[in-house]
């Protein structure tokens, strides 16, 4: 799913996002007006609109996958810290607004530019901002918890996630940073899954995440 979202098929050379944002998907999420939508994909019909539509359908499956993974991690962490419950709630909210974002993108992709209203663009931007905020909160909690595990590679993963979450928060204001934050957060979550045994099989006397007092 990540390969489809970030890989082939690629957007054509006609897709030139505004304000220096390198990724067309992110540029559309954070578009401010119809001119910035036009910069991502031309008017109907457009091959870039079809590519955008394909990637959004793949993103629905990706949303389900990362939400279930985050809920699993949250459930495991909840036995050690209250942050596990916070993580689960933040992940669900991120998934909800991510799904709304996809629905709005599909609507805009099917709408001619002359019929694309400012209200549609504002609704998409708001859903995207909220999604990025809750995603950053989720990943920051994961990063903090992995930093607490006394192993160098889990601390490297945690540091990567904290950096990605920080870039995402900063990217809400400076949108050019968002495409840099997404790979860090996605790769960090995949590494969380790969190192999950260090949460589930840690001896009780060496609890890596402090229990609530």
Rosetta blueprint (number, residue, H / E / L):
1 X L
2 X H
3 X H
4 X H
5 X H
6 X H
7 X L
8 X L
9 X L
10 X L
11 X L
12 X L
13 X L
14 X L
15 X L
16 X L
17 X L
18 X H
19 X H
20 X H
21 X L
22 X L
23 X L
24 X H
25 X H
26 X H
27 X H
28 X H
29 X H
30 X L
31 X L
32 X L
33 X L
34 X H
35 X H
36 X H
37 X H
38 X H
39 X H
40 X H
41 X L
42 X L
43 X L
44 X L
45 X L
46 X L
47 X H
48 X H
49 X H
50 X H
51 X H
52 X H
53 X H
54 X H
55 X H
56 X H
57 X H
58 X H
59 X H
60 X H
61 X H
62 X H
63 X H
64 X H
65 X H
66 X H
67 X H
68 X H
69 X H
70 X H
71 X H
72 X H
73 X H
74 X H
75 X H
76 X H
77 X H
78 X H
79 X L
80 X L
81 X L
82 X L
83 X H
84 X H
85 X H
86 X H
87 X H
88 X H
89 X H
90 X H
91 X H
92 X H
93 X H
94 X H
95 X H
96 X H
97 X H
98 X H
99 X H
100 X H
101 X H
102 X H
103 X H
104 X H
105 X H
106 X H
107 X H
108 X H
109 X H
110 X L
111 X L
112 X L
113 X H
114 X H
115 X H
116 X L
117 X L
118 X H
119 X H
120 X H
121 X H
122 X H
123 X H
124 X H
125 X H
126 X H
127 X H
128 X H
129 X H
130 X H
131 X H
132 X H
133 X H
134 X H
135 X H
136 X H
137 X H
138 X H
139 X H
140 X H
141 X H
142 X H
143 X H
144 X H
145 X H
146 X H
147 X H
148 X L
149 X L
150 X L
151 X L
152 X H
153 X H
154 X H
155 X H
156 X H
157 X H
158 X H
159 X H
160 X H
161 X H
162 X H
163 X H
164 X H
165 X H
166 X H
167 X H
168 X H
169 X H
170 X H
171 X H
172 X H
173 X H
174 X L
175 X H
176 X H
177 X H
178 X H
179 X H
180 X H
181 X H
182 X H
183 X H
184 X H
185 X H
186 X H
187 X H
188 X H
189 X H
190 X H
191 X H
192 X H
193 X H
194 X H
195 X L
196 X L
197 X H
198 X H
199 X H
200 X H
201 X L
202 X L
203 X L
204 X H
205 X H
206 X H
207 X L
208 X L
209 X L
210 X L
211 X L
212 X L
213 X L
